[in-house]
């Protein structure tokens, strides 16, 4: 698993969803996995198509994530 950006700057980054986050809303999972990035910034990325789930642009922020899914910023 790669490490989230340390500075709040968002470069290409990806993480796998751990089992304990399975079923969590996508937007909340993103906030949990990338705590150094603001919720506002993550929401803007979601709306702009800058978040991918298993290589596919993310849909709804409220969509549940699956354990092992690859989230990419």
Number of C-alpha atoms within 10 A of each C-alpha: 8 8 10 20 16 11 8 13 10 15 10 10 13 21 19 17 21 15 12 9 18 16 13 17 16 24 18 17 20 25 17 13 18 22 14 15 19 13 16 10 13 21 17 13 15 21 14 11 14 15 23 18 20 14 11 12 15 20 14 12 17 11 13 16 24 19 15 14 17 18 23 20 19
